Amino acid sequence: MVMLTSQKNYTIDIEKGKRVVRLELDAISHLLNRIDNSFAETIEIIFNCKGRTIITGAGKSGLIARKIVATFNSTGTPALFLHPSDAAHGDLGMVCKDDVVICISKSGTTSELLQLIPLIKKINVPVISMVGNINSPIAQSSNVVLDISVNEEACSLDLAPTSSTTVTLVLGDAIAITLLEKRNFSKEDFAKFHPGGDLGKRLLLKIEDLMIKPPKLPVVHRTTSLKDSILEMTTKRLGATCVVNDDETLCGIITDGDLRRMLQRQIPIENIVAEQLMTKNPKTLQPSTLAISAIEEMETYNITQMVIINDEKKPVGIIHLHDLVKTGLTTETSL
């Protein structure tokens, strides 16, 4: 059994949590005034960079650098993380003359970075620094300086990097998204870097990748007998069949539901042909339609399968709702 603390202790903890959020919000609000010419110059340097953006930092700054690298890569800016200590032992070789380097340091005096910057400059690579002291040695050695200083850390001891790392992360996001928009980076571009996730499925998975195709596609002529139509549906095991004209263009669809409704009417079935039973002008899709769009269509019209037609209006496939659901896609999947 979990013992609950007193309401008084809850109140104290809640207030402490709110204090941290207020301090970090205050730090971010001050960052707004620093989105200036230095920020714009940073964007231009990275945008025009023919190589990659190498981001480096030690300790907590290094962890934030890794996150910014991940954001850059997923939004169209090729980036790599370089540990400053490893750089002195061979990893500096990853920095090429067409690259740009971003150094992150709260103090602006990180010894590993101070040793690294002269080596980077020998390669004639521009250095952008994100520092908490714009008069620091690292800032003075940089081509462009971005101010990530904060009035105080959210840590009650004013020691643990909290507000400062938040500000750095937000600034990194601002750079990444500004570059994304400057490049006209689209949802489809984003999905290409996330092919295995829900976003990739939503933006890349098409009906033609999932639909049932010939010879498994059930098709009957509009004059086909009811018996043979049922046999086609049963053989192909889809619970439906396309109905076509003489020129093989789609004119209708017969589903299990159509058969049940016919039986309920208790009419003679011996002389019934497909066109008398079919649903005329059924909802259709193109092979290039996104799978998520097919789900939305089926939910809108409360149907479980749709015929896929080509530009000549000939059936080339059928997609069933079950096949779409198996992919893990739903209309509630977040972008």
Secondary structure as UniProt FT lines:
FT   HELIX           7..31
FT   HELIX           32..34
FT   HELIX           37..47
FT   STRAND          53..57
FT   HELIX           60..74
FT   TURN            75..76
FT   STRAND          79..82
FT   HELIX           84..87
FT   TURN            88..90
FT   HELIX           91..94
FT   TURN            97..98
FT   STRAND          100..105
FT   HELIX           111..122
FT   TURN            123..124
FT   STRAND          127..131
FT   TURN            134..135
FT   HELIX           137..140
FT   STRAND          144..147
FT   TURN            156..157
FT   HELIX           163..182
FT   TURN            183..184
FT   HELIX           187..192
FT   TURN            195..196
FT   HELIX           198..204
FT   HELIX           207..209
FT   TURN            214..215
FT   STRAND          219..221
FT   TURN            222..223
FT   HELIX           226..236
FT   STRAND          240..244
FT   TURN            246..247
FT   STRAND          250..255
FT   HELIX           256..264
FT   TURN            265..266
FT   TURN            270..271
FT   HELIX           274..277
FT   STRAND          279..280
FT   STRAND          284..285
FT   TURN            287..288
FT   HELIX           291..301
FT   STRAND          305..309
FT   TURN            311..312
FT   STRAND          315..320
FT   HELIX           321..325
FT   TURN            326..328
FT   TURN            331..332
//
